[in-house]
Structure formats: structure tokens, C-alpha cells
Amino acid sequence: MSSPWIAGVQVRNLDRGTPVADFLCGACLTHKRVTGRGKVTAFLRDNPVTAHGPHCRPAAKTT
């Protein structure tokens, strides 16, 4: 991708090709990518933001 990543869920290629869903946590920078219509549907049904919450370990801030 040429633009900077924004935390949250992004879904693309729903109308053509293979659907792809990306999840990026803004606190700990965990990234997960799922491809395929069935896997994307299940991934979104499970709500990746809420599911990741209990496992999130925010990165240490450096100043």
C-alpha cells in the first residue's frame, strides 16, 4: 500500500477478485490479514477489534 496505515479494519475487493480484510491495532501494532470470501465473512462476524481487546499489549512509549 502506498498510503500510511490507519488503525482499524479495512476490507477490499468485495466486488471483484478475492476479498481481503486487514486488522491493525493502533495500540500494540498487531496486524492480521484474512483472504477469501468465507474467511473474511467469518473474520468480520467475530468482530476483530473486540476480540483483540483482551489480548492487546500496548507498546511502550518512548520520548
PDB file of N, H, CA, C and O in Angstrom:
ATOM      1  N   MET A   1       0.839  -1.168   0.000  1.00  0.00           N
ATOM      2  CA  MET A   1       0.000   0.000   0.000  1.00  0.00           C
ATOM      3  C   MET A   1       0.887   1.235   0.000  1.00  0.00           C
ATOM      4  O   MET A   1       1.918   1.270   0.671  1.00  0.00           O
ATOM      5  N   SER A   2       0.490   2.221  -0.738  1.00  0.00           N
ATOM      6  H   SER A   2      -0.348   2.192  -1.283  1.00  0.00           H
ATOM      7  CA  SER A   2       1.309   3.415  -0.844  1.00  0.00           C
ATOM      8  C   SER A   2       1.006   4.451   0.237  1.00  0.00           C
ATOM      9  O   SER A   2       1.843   5.306   0.525  1.00  0.00           O
ATOM     10  N   SER A   3      -0.166   4.383   0.828  1.00  0.00           N
ATOM     11  H   SER A   3      -0.846   3.689   0.594  1.00  0.00           H
ATOM     12  CA  SER A   3      -0.515   5.367   1.853  1.00  0.00           C
ATOM     13  C   SER A   3      -0.242   4.796   3.247  1.00  0.00           C
ATOM     14  O   SER A   3      -0.118   3.581   3.406  1.00  0.00           O
ATOM     15  N   PRO A   4      -0.147   5.673   4.264  1.00  0.00           N
ATOM     16  CA  PRO A   4       0.078   5.177   5.621  1.00  0.00           C
ATOM     17  C   PRO A   4      -1.102   4.345   6.116  1.00  0.00           C
ATOM     18  O   PRO A   4      -2.245   4.572   5.720  1.00  0.00           O
ATOM     19  N   TRP A   5      -0.818   3.410   6.960  1.00  0.00           N
ATOM     20  H   TRP A   5       0.111   3.226   7.282  1.00  0.00           H
ATOM     21  CA  TRP A   5      -1.870   2.561   7.512  1.00  0.00           C
ATOM     22  C   TRP A   5      -2.603   3.308   8.606  1.00  0.00           C
ATOM     23  O   TRP A   5      -2.004   4.083   9.351  1.00  0.00           O
ATOM     24  N   ILE A   6      -3.896   3.072   8.699  1.00  0.00           N
ATOM     25  H   ILE A   6      -4.382   2.443   8.093  1.00  0.00           H
ATOM     26  CA  ILE A   6      -4.723   3.631   9.753  1.00  0.00           C
ATOM     27  C   ILE A   6      -5.250   2.463  10.574  1.00  0.00           C
ATOM     28  O   ILE A   6      -5.694   1.459  10.018  1.00  0.00           O
ATOM     29  N   ALA A   7      -5.201   2.593  11.883  1.00  0.00           N
ATOM     30  H   ALA A   7      -4.840   3.409  12.335  1.00  0.00           H
ATOM     31  CA  ALA A   7      -5.654   1.511  12.753  1.00  0.00           C
ATOM     32  C   ALA A   7      -7.130   1.216  12.527  1.00  0.00           C
ATOM     33  O   ALA A   7      -7.918   2.120  12.250  1.00  0.00           O
ATOM     34  N   GLY A   8      -7.493  -0.045  12.647  1.00  0.00           N
ATOM     35  H   GLY A   8      -6.853  -0.779  12.872  1.00  0.00           H
ATOM     36  CA  GLY A   8      -8.875  -0.481  12.483  1.00  0.00           C
ATOM     37  C   GLY A   8      -8.970  -1.617  11.490  1.00  0.00           C
ATOM     38  O   GLY A   8      -8.005  -2.351  11.279  1.00  0.00           O
ATOM     39  N   VAL A   9     -10.136  -1.763  10.880  1.00  0.00           N
ATOM     40  H   VAL A   9     -10.920  -1.166  11.051  1.00  0.00           H
ATOM     41  CA  VAL A   9     -10.398  -2.836   9.927  1.00  0.00           C
ATOM     42  C   VAL A   9     -10.602  -2.236   8.549  1.00  0.00           C
ATOM     43  O   VAL A   9     -11.329  -1.255   8.389  1.00  0.00           O
ATOM     44  N   GLN A  10      -9.956  -2.833   7.555  1.00  0.00           N
ATOM     45  H   GLN A  10      -9.366  -3.629   7.686  1.00  0.00           H
ATOM     46  CA  GLN A  10     -10.135  -2.416   6.169  1.00  0.00           C
ATOM     47  C   GLN A  10     -10.484  -3.656   5.354  1.00  0.00           C
ATOM     48  O   GLN A  10      -9.823  -4.688   5.467  1.00  0.00           O
ATOM     49  N   VAL A  11     -11.532  -3.548   4.529  1.00  0.00           N
ATOM     50  H   VAL A  11     -12.069  -2.709   4.438  1.00  0.00           H
ATOM     51  CA  VAL A  11     -11.946  -4.644   3.669  1.00  0.00           C
ATOM     52  C   VAL A  11     -11.927  -4.130   2.241  1.00  0.00           C
ATOM     53  O   VAL A  11     -12.422  -3.039   1.959  1.00  0.00           O
ATOM     54  N   ARG A  12     -11.350  -4.926   1.331  1.00  0.00           N
ATOM     55  H   ARG A  12     -10.948  -5.813   1.559  1.00  0.00           H
ATOM     56  CA  ARG A  12     -11.299  -4.513  -0.072  1.00  0.00           C
ATOM     57  C   ARG A  12     -11.556  -5.702  -0.992  1.00  0.00           C
ATOM     58  O   ARG A  12     -11.530  -6.853  -0.557  1.00  0.00           O
ATOM     59  N   ASN A  13     -11.800  -5.413  -2.254  1.00  0.00           N
ATOM     60  H   ASN A  13     -11.821  -4.478  -2.607  1.00  0.00           H
ATOM     61  CA  ASN A  13     -12.059  -6.404  -3.305  1.00  0.00           C
ATOM     62  C   ASN A  13     -13.340  -7.201  -3.065  1.00  0.00           C
ATOM     63  O   ASN A  13     -13.391  -8.394  -3.364  1.00  0.00           O
ATOM     64  N   LEU A  14     -14.369  -6.555  -2.530  1.00  0.00           N
ATOM     65  H   LEU A  14     -14.327  -5.586  -2.287  1.00  0.00           H
ATOM     66  CA  LEU A  14     -15.623  -7.267  -2.315  1.00  0.00           C
ATOM     67  C   LEU A  14     -16.366  -7.527  -3.621  1.00  0.00           C
ATOM     68  O   LEU A  14     -17.042  -8.547  -3.751  1.00  0.00           O
ATOM     69  N   ASP A  15     -16.250  -6.622  -4.589  1.00  0.00           N
ATOM     70  H   ASP A  15     -15.701  -5.793  -4.484  1.00  0.00           H
ATOM     71  CA  ASP A  15     -16.984  -6.758  -5.841  1.00  0.00           C
ATOM     72  C   ASP A  15     -16.267  -7.599  -6.888  1.00  0.00           C
ATOM     73  O   ASP A  15     -16.903  -8.160  -7.781  1.00  0.00           O
ATOM     74  N   ARG A  16     -14.948  -7.685  -6.780  1.00  0.00           N
ATOM     75  H   ARG A  16     -14.432  -7.229  -6.055  1.00  0.00           H
ATOM     76  CA  ARG A  16     -14.184  -8.415  -7.791  1.00  0.00           C
ATOM     77  C   ARG A  16     -12.992  -9.094  -7.126  1.00  0.00           C
ATOM     78  O   ARG A  16     -12.481  -8.625  -6.109  1.00  0.00           O
ATOM     79  N   GLY A  17     -12.572 -10.175  -7.702  1.00  0.00           N
ATOM     80  H   GLY A  17     -12.988 -10.555  -8.528  1.00  0.00           H
ATOM     81  CA  GLY A  17     -11.384 -10.849  -7.185  1.00  0.00           C
ATOM     82  C   GLY A  17     -11.601 -11.479  -5.826  1.00  0.00           C
ATOM     83  O   GLY A  17     -12.730 -11.785  -5.442  1.00  0.00           O
ATOM     84  N   THR A  18     -10.525 -11.668  -5.111  1.00  0.00           N
ATOM     85  H   THR A  18      -9.608 -11.419  -5.423  1.00  0.00           H
ATOM     86  CA  THR A  18     -10.549 -12.293  -3.793  1.00  0.00           C
ATOM     87  C   THR A  18     -10.656 -11.228  -2.713  1.00  0.00           C
ATOM     88  O   THR A  18      -9.797 -10.350  -2.638  1.00  0.00           O
ATOM     89  N   PRO A  19     -11.693 -11.281  -1.870  1.00  0.00           N
ATOM     90  CA  PRO A  19     -11.812 -10.311  -0.790  1.00  0.00           C
ATOM     91  C   PRO A  19     -10.647 -10.433   0.199  1.00  0.00           C
ATOM     92  O   PRO A  19     -10.160 -11.527   0.481  1.00  0.00           O
ATOM     93  N   VAL A  20     -10.216  -9.276   0.717  1.00  0.00           N
ATOM     94  H   VAL A  20     -10.611  -8.386   0.488  1.00  0.00           H
ATOM     95  CA  VAL A  20      -9.126  -9.218   1.681  1.00  0.00           C
ATOM     96  C   VAL A  20      -9.559  -8.313   2.822  1.00  0.00           C
ATOM     97  O   VAL A  20     -10.073  -7.217   2.597  1.00  0.00           O
ATOM     98  N   ALA A  21      -9.346  -8.781   4.061  1.00  0.00           N
ATOM     99  H   ALA A  21      -8.928  -9.671   4.244  1.00  0.00           H
ATOM    100  CA  ALA A  21      -9.638  -7.969   5.247  1.00  0.00           C
ATOM    101  C   ALA A  21      -8.359  -7.838   6.051  1.00  0.00           C
ATOM    102  O   ALA A  21      -7.667  -8.827   6.293  1.00  0.00           O
ATOM    103  N   ASP A  22      -8.042  -6.611   6.469  1.00  0.00           N
ATOM    104  H   ASP A  22      -8.604  -5.808   6.272  1.00  0.00           H
ATOM    105  CA  ASP A  22      -6.879  -6.343   7.301  1.00  0.00           C
ATOM    106  C   ASP A  22      -7.347  -5.726   8.607  1.00  0.00           C
ATOM    107  O   ASP A  22      -8.269  -4.910   8.630  1.00  0.00           O
ATOM    108  N   PHE A  23      -6.695  -6.129   9.702  1.00  0.00           N
ATOM    109  H   PHE A  23      -5.947  -6.792   9.684  1.00  0.00           H
ATOM    110  CA  PHE A  23      -6.931  -5.526  11.004  1.00  0.00           C
ATOM    111  C   PHE A  23      -5.590  -5.039  11.536  1.00  0.00           C
ATOM    112  O   PHE A  23      -4.619  -5.796  11.557  1.00  0.00           O
ATOM    113  N   LEU A  24      -5.529  -3.782  11.965  1.00  0.00           N
ATOM    114  H   LEU A  24      -6.317  -3.167  11.948  1.00  0.00           H
ATOM    115  CA  LEU A  24      -4.326  -3.218  12.562  1.00  0.00           C
ATOM    116  C   LEU A  24      -4.716  -2.560  13.881  1.00  0.00           C
ATOM    117  O   LEU A  24      -5.564  -1.669  13.915  1.00  0.00           O
ATOM    118  N   CYS A  25      -4.085  -3.009  14.970  1.00  0.00           N
ATOM    119  H   CYS A  25      -3.396  -3.733  14.942  1.00  0.00           H
ATOM    120  CA  CYS A  25      -4.328  -2.423  16.285  1.00  0.00           C
ATOM    121  C   CYS A  25      -3.417  -1.203  16.434  1.00  0.00           C
ATOM    122  O   CYS A  25      -2.203  -1.309  16.261  1.00  0.00           O
ATOM    123  N   GLY A  26      -3.993  -0.063  16.750  1.00  0.00           N
ATOM    124  H   GLY A  26      -4.979   0.023  16.890  1.00  0.00           H
ATOM    125  CA  GLY A  26      -3.216   1.160  16.893  1.00  0.00           C
ATOM    126  C   GLY A  26      -2.397   1.213  18.168  1.00  0.00           C
ATOM    127  O   GLY A  26      -1.443   1.986  18.253  1.00  0.00           O
ATOM    128  N   ALA A  27      -2.748   0.407  19.162  1.00  0.00           N
ATOM    129  H   ALA A  27      -3.523  -0.221  19.093  1.00  0.00           H
ATOM    130  CA  ALA A  27      -2.025   0.423  20.436  1.00  0.00           C
ATOM    131  C   ALA A  27      -0.797  -0.466  20.424  1.00  0.00           C
ATOM    132  O   ALA A  27       0.282  -0.040  20.836  1.00  0.00           O
ATOM    133  N   CYS A  28      -0.948  -1.708  19.952  1.00  0.00           N
ATOM    134  H   CYS A  28      -1.824  -2.055  19.617  1.00  0.00           H
ATOM    135  CA  CYS A  28       0.183  -2.650  20.003  1.00  0.00           C
ATOM    136  C   CYS A  28       0.739  -2.984  18.621  1.00  0.00           C
ATOM    137  O   CYS A  28       1.713  -3.728  18.514  1.00  0.00           O
ATOM    138  N   LEU A  29       0.133  -2.443  17.564  1.00  0.00           N
ATOM    139  H   LEU A  29      -0.658  -1.838  17.652  1.00  0.00           H
ATOM    140  CA  LEU A  29       0.567  -2.616  16.177  1.00  0.00           C
ATOM    141  C   LEU A  29       0.483  -4.059  15.697  1.00  0.00           C
ATOM    142  O   LEU A  29       1.243  -4.461  14.815  1.00  0.00           O
ATOM    143  N   THR A  30      -0.420  -4.834  16.258  1.00  0.00           N
ATOM    144  H   THR A  30      -1.037  -4.507  16.974  1.00  0.00           H
ATOM    145  CA  THR A  30      -0.678  -6.185  15.771  1.00  0.00           C
ATOM    146  C   THR A  30      -1.414  -6.093  14.450  1.00  0.00           C
ATOM    147  O   THR A  30      -2.345  -5.301  14.310  1.00  0.00           O
ATOM    148  N   HIS A  31      -1.005  -6.899  13.476  1.00  0.00           N
ATOM    149  H   HIS A  31      -0.248  -7.543  13.590  1.00  0.00           H
ATOM    150  CA  HIS A  31      -1.632  -6.905  12.168  1.00  0.00           C
ATOM    151  C   HIS A  31      -2.109  -8.311  11.840  1.00  0.00           C
ATOM    152  O   HIS A  31      -1.394  -9.286  12.073  1.00  0.00           O
ATOM    153  N   LYS A  32      -3.311  -8.413  11.303  1.00  0.00           N
ATOM    154  H   LYS A  32      -3.892  -7.621  11.114  1.00  0.00           H
ATOM    155  CA  LYS A  32      -3.831  -9.694  10.852  1.00  0.00           C
ATOM    156  C   LYS A  32      -4.500  -9.497   9.510  1.00  0.00           C
ATOM    157  O   LYS A  32      -5.265  -8.549   9.330  1.00  0.00           O
ATOM    158  N   ARG A  33      -4.217 -10.395   8.551  1.00  0.00           N
ATOM    159  H   ARG A  33      -3.595 -11.164   8.697  1.00  0.00           H
ATOM    160  CA  ARG A  33      -4.805 -10.335   7.212  1.00  0.00           C
ATOM    161  C   ARG A  33      -5.510 -11.651   6.935  1.00  0.00           C
ATOM    162  O   ARG A  33      -4.985 -12.727   7.221  1.00  0.00           O
ATOM    163  N   VAL A  34      -6.723 -11.547   6.369  1.00  0.00           N
ATOM    164  H   VAL A  34      -7.150 -10.673   6.137  1.00  0.00           H
ATOM    165  CA  VAL A  34      -7.518 -12.716   6.015  1.00  0.00           C
ATOM    166  C   VAL A  34      -7.939 -12.558   4.558  1.00  0.00           C
ATOM    167  O   VAL A  34      -8.351 -11.475   4.143  1.00  0.00           O
ATOM    168  N   THR A  35      -7.835 -13.641   3.777  1.00  0.00           N
ATOM    169  H   THR A  35      -7.500 -14.521   4.114  1.00  0.00           H
ATOM    170  CA  THR A  35      -8.252 -13.605   2.382  1.00  0.00           C
ATOM    171  C   THR A  35      -9.259 -14.709   2.105  1.00  0.00           C
ATOM    172  O   THR A  35      -9.238 -15.763   2.742  1.00  0.00           O
ATOM    173  N   GLY A  36     -10.135 -14.455   1.154  1.00  0.00           N
ATOM    174  H   GLY A  36     -10.152 -13.599   0.637  1.00  0.00           H
ATOM    175  CA  GLY A  36     -11.170 -15.418   0.788  1.00  0.00           C
ATOM    176  C   GLY A  36     -12.516 -14.993   1.354  1.00  0.00           C
ATOM    177  O   GLY A  36     -12.611 -14.533   2.492  1.00  0.00           O
ATOM    178  N   ARG A  37     -13.554 -15.155   0.543  1.00  0.00           N
ATOM    179  H   ARG A  37     -13.477 -15.528  -0.381  1.00  0.00           H
ATOM    180  CA  ARG A  37     -14.880 -14.667   0.936  1.00  0.00           C
ATOM    181  C   ARG A  37     -15.366 -15.290   2.239  1.00  0.00           C
ATOM    182  O   ARG A  37     -15.853 -14.565   3.107  1.00  0.00           O
ATOM    183  N   GLY A  38     -15.253 -16.591   2.407  1.00  0.00           N
ATOM    184  H   GLY A  38     -14.857 -17.180   1.703  1.00  0.00           H
ATOM    185  CA  GLY A  38     -15.718 -17.254   3.618  1.00  0.00           C
ATOM    186  C   GLY A  38     -14.923 -16.830   4.847  1.00  0.00           C
ATOM    187  O   GLY A  38     -15.495 -16.584   5.909  1.00  0.00           O
ATOM    188  N   LYS A  39     -13.610 -16.746   4.701  1.00  0.00           N
ATOM    189  H   LYS A  39     -13.145 -16.945   3.838  1.00  0.00           H
ATOM    190  CA  LYS A  39     -12.761 -16.362   5.831  1.00  0.00           C
ATOM    191  C   LYS A  39     -12.982 -14.906   6.226  1.00  0.00           C
ATOM    192  O   LYS A  39     -12.983 -14.581   7.414  1.00  0.00           O
ATOM    193  N   VAL A  40     -13.168 -14.024   5.240  1.00  0.00           N
ATOM    194  H   VAL A  40     -13.167 -14.288   4.276  1.00  0.00           H
ATOM    195  CA  VAL A  40     -13.416 -12.609   5.526  1.00  0.00           C
ATOM    196  C   VAL A  40     -14.758 -12.459   6.240  1.00  0.00           C
ATOM    197  O   VAL A  40     -14.872 -11.695   7.198  1.00  0.00           O
ATOM    198  N   THR A  41     -15.772 -13.185   5.774  1.00  0.00           N
ATOM    199  H   THR A  41     -15.680 -13.806   4.995  1.00  0.00           H
ATOM    200  CA  THR A  41     -17.089 -13.125   6.407  1.00  0.00           C
ATOM    201  C   THR A  41     -17.011 -13.570   7.865  1.00  0.00           C
ATOM    202  O   THR A  41     -17.563 -12.911   8.746  1.00  0.00           O
ATOM    203  N   ALA A  42     -16.331 -14.681   8.121  1.00  0.00           N
ATOM    204  H   ALA A  42     -15.883 -15.217   7.406  1.00  0.00           H
ATOM    205  CA  ALA A  42     -16.194 -15.185   9.491  1.00  0.00           C
ATOM    206  C   ALA A  42     -15.368 -14.224  10.346  1.00  0.00           C
ATOM    207  O   ALA A  42     -15.689 -14.003  11.514  1.00  0.00           O
ATOM    208  N   PHE A  43     -14.318 -13.659   9.777  1.00  0.00           N
ATOM    209  H   PHE A  43     -14.058 -13.839   8.829  1.00  0.00           H
ATOM    210  CA  PHE A  43     -13.445 -12.715  10.488  1.00  0.00           C
ATOM    211  C   PHE A  43     -14.234 -11.491  10.936  1.00  0.00           C
ATOM    212  O   PHE A  43     -14.101 -11.047  12.076  1.00  0.00           O
ATOM    213  N   LEU A  44     -15.054 -10.946  10.042  1.00  0.00           N
ATOM    214  H   LEU A  44     -15.162 -11.307   9.115  1.00  0.00           H
ATOM    215  CA  LEU A  44     -15.846  -9.764  10.376  1.00  0.00           C
ATOM    216  C   LEU A  44     -16.983 -10.106  11.336  1.00  0.00           C
ATOM    217  O   LEU A  44     -17.339  -9.288  12.185  1.00  0.00           O
ATOM    218  N   ARG A  45     -17.548 -11.287  11.216  1.00  0.00           N
ATOM    219  H   ARG A  45     -17.259 -11.952  10.527  1.00  0.00           H
ATOM    220  CA  ARG A  45     -18.609 -11.717  12.132  1.00  0.00           C
ATOM    221  C   ARG A  45     -18.070 -11.817  13.558  1.00  0.00           C
ATOM    222  O   ARG A  45     -18.788 -11.517  14.512  1.00  0.00           O
ATOM    223  N   ASP A  46     -16.814 -12.235  13.710  1.00  0.00           N
ATOM    224  H   ASP A  46     -16.231 -12.479  12.935  1.00  0.00           H
ATOM    225  CA  ASP A  46     -16.197 -12.360  15.029  1.00  0.00           C
ATOM    226  C   ASP A  46     -15.769 -11.027  15.625  1.00  0.00           C
ATOM    227  O   ASP A  46     -15.352 -10.985  16.782  1.00  0.00           O
ATOM    228  N   ASN A  47     -15.860  -9.936  14.866  1.00  0.00           N
ATOM    229  H   ASN A  47     -16.199  -9.970  13.926  1.00  0.00           H
ATOM    230  CA  ASN A  47     -15.506  -8.585  15.298  1.00  0.00           C
ATOM    231  C   ASN A  47     -14.061  -8.535  15.813  1.00  0.00           C
ATOM    232  O   ASN A  47     -13.833  -8.636  17.018  1.00  0.00           O
ATOM    233  N   PRO A  48     -13.096  -8.380  14.917  1.00  0.00           N
ATOM    234  CA  PRO A  48     -11.683  -8.447  15.298  1.00  0.00           C
ATOM    235  C   PRO A  48     -11.251  -7.400  16.322  1.00  0.00           C
ATOM    236  O   PRO A  48     -10.344  -7.665  17.110  1.00  0.00           O
ATOM    237  N   VAL A  49     -11.862  -6.239  16.334  1.00  0.00           N
ATOM    238  H   VAL A  49     -12.600  -6.024  15.694  1.00  0.00           H
ATOM    239  CA  VAL A  49     -11.475  -5.193  17.278  1.00  0.00           C
ATOM    240  C   VAL A  49     -11.822  -5.624  18.697  1.00  0.00           C
ATOM    241  O   VAL A  49     -10.983  -5.525  19.592  1.00  0.00           O
ATOM    242  N   THR A  50     -13.031  -6.095  18.915  1.00  0.00           N
ATOM    243  H   THR A  50     -13.713  -6.175  18.188  1.00  0.00           H
ATOM    244  CA  THR A  50     -13.466  -6.535  20.230  1.00  0.00           C
ATOM    245  C   THR A  50     -12.734  -7.808  20.657  1.00  0.00           C
ATOM    246  O   THR A  50     -12.359  -7.946  21.821  1.00  0.00           O
ATOM    247  N   ALA A  51     -12.530  -8.728  19.729  1.00  0.00           N
ATOM    248  H   ALA A  51     -12.834  -8.616  18.783  1.00  0.00           H
ATOM    249  CA  ALA A  51     -11.854  -9.984  20.049  1.00  0.00           C
ATOM    250  C   ALA A  51     -10.392  -9.752  20.442  1.00  0.00           C
ATOM    251  O   ALA A  51      -9.849 -10.501  21.254  1.00  0.00           O
ATOM    252  N   HIS A  52      -9.756  -8.734  19.882  1.00  0.00           N
ATOM    253  H   HIS A  52     -10.197  -8.126  19.222  1.00  0.00           H
ATOM    254  CA  HIS A  52      -8.349  -8.466  20.165  1.00  0.00           C
ATOM    255  C   HIS A  52      -8.156  -7.745  21.499  1.00  0.00           C
ATOM    256  O   HIS A  52      -7.087  -7.850  22.101  1.00  0.00           O
ATOM    257  N   GLY A  53      -9.153  -7.028  21.964  1.00  0.00           N
ATOM    258  H   GLY A  53     -10.021  -6.943  21.475  1.00  0.00           H
ATOM    259  CA  GLY A  53      -9.051  -6.215  23.180  1.00  0.00           C
ATOM    260  C   GLY A  53      -8.412  -6.891  24.377  1.00  0.00           C
ATOM    261  O   GLY A  53      -7.472  -6.334  24.944  1.00  0.00           O
ATOM    262  N   PRO A  54      -8.878  -8.073  24.793  1.00  0.00           N
ATOM    263  CA  PRO A  54      -8.291  -8.718  25.976  1.00  0.00           C
ATOM    264  C   PRO A  54      -6.844  -9.163  25.779  1.00  0.00           C
ATOM    265  O   PRO A  54      -6.122  -9.355  26.757  1.00  0.00           O
ATOM    266  N   HIS A  55      -6.412  -9.329  24.534  1.00  0.00           N
ATOM    267  H   HIS A  55      -6.999  -9.173  23.739  1.00  0.00           H
ATOM    268  CA  HIS A  55      -5.058  -9.814  24.243  1.00  0.00           C
ATOM    269  C   HIS A  55      -4.085  -8.681  23.930  1.00  0.00           C
ATOM    270  O   HIS A  55      -2.895  -8.926  23.735  1.00  0.00           O
ATOM    271  N   CYS A  56      -4.573  -7.461  23.880  1.00  0.00           N
ATOM    272  H   CYS A  56      -5.540  -7.262  24.038  1.00  0.00           H
ATOM    273  CA  CYS A  56      -3.750  -6.314  23.470  1.00  0.00           C
ATOM    274  C   CYS A  56      -2.718  -5.964  24.542  1.00  0.00           C
ATOM    275  O   CYS A  56      -3.046  -5.818  25.719  1.00  0.00           O
ATOM    276  N   ARG A  57      -1.490  -5.836  24.116  1.00  0.00           N
ATOM    277  H   ARG A  57      -1.223  -5.955  23.159  1.00  0.00           H
ATOM    278  CA  ARG A  57      -0.389  -5.398  24.987  1.00  0.00           C
ATOM    279  C   ARG A  57       0.226  -4.167  24.338  1.00  0.00           C
ATOM    280  O   ARG A  57       1.095  -4.298  23.476  1.00  0.00           O
ATOM    281  N   PRO A  58      -0.214  -2.953  24.740  1.00  0.00           N
ATOM    282  CA  PRO A  58       0.274  -1.736  24.120  1.00  0.00           C
ATOM    283  C   PRO A  58       1.794  -1.629  24.168  1.00  0.00           C
ATOM    284  O   PRO A  58       2.436  -1.993  25.153  1.00  0.00           O
ATOM    285  N   ALA A  59       2.335  -1.128  23.091  1.00  0.00           N
ATOM    286  H   ALA A  59       1.813  -0.832  22.291  1.00  0.00           H
ATOM    287  CA  ALA A  59       3.786  -0.927  23.005  1.00  0.00           C
ATOM    288  C   ALA A  59       4.208   0.168  23.968  1.00  0.00           C
ATOM    289  O   ALA A  59       3.457   1.113  24.209  1.00  0.00           O
ATOM    290  N   ALA A  60       5.396   0.044  24.513  1.00  0.00           N
ATOM    291  H   ALA A  60       6.006  -0.723  24.317  1.00  0.00           H
ATOM    292  CA  ALA A  60       5.924   1.065  25.424  1.00  0.00           C
ATOM    293  C   ALA A  60       6.192   2.347  24.660  1.00  0.00           C
ATOM    294  O   ALA A  60       6.755   2.321  23.566  1.00  0.00           O
ATOM    295  N   LYS A  61       5.793   3.451  25.232  1.00  0.00           N
ATOM    296  H   LYS A  61       5.335   3.472  26.121  1.00  0.00           H
ATOM    297  CA  LYS A  61       6.014   4.759  24.595  1.00  0.00           C
ATOM    298  C   LYS A  61       7.405   5.247  24.922  1.00  0.00           C
ATOM    299  O   LYS A  61       7.837   5.189  26.073  1.00  0.00           O
ATOM    300  N   THR A  62       8.108   5.728  23.911  1.00  0.00           N
ATOM    301  H   THR A  62       7.756   5.775  22.975  1.00  0.00           H
ATOM    302  CA  THR A  62       9.427   6.300  24.133  1.00  0.00           C
ATOM    303  C   THR A  62       9.372   7.783  23.844  1.00  0.00           C
ATOM    304  O   THR A  62       8.726   8.208  22.886  1.00  0.00           O
ATOM    305  N   THR A  63      10.033   8.564  24.650  1.00  0.00           N
ATOM    306  H   THR A  63      10.558   8.219  25.428  1.00  0.00           H
ATOM    307  CA  THR A  63      10.015  10.017  24.441  1.00  0.00           C
ATOM    308  C   THR A  63      11.415  10.528  24.221  1.00  0.00           C
ATOM    309  O   THR A  63      11.611  11.727  24.026  1.00  0.00           O
TER     310      THR A  63
END
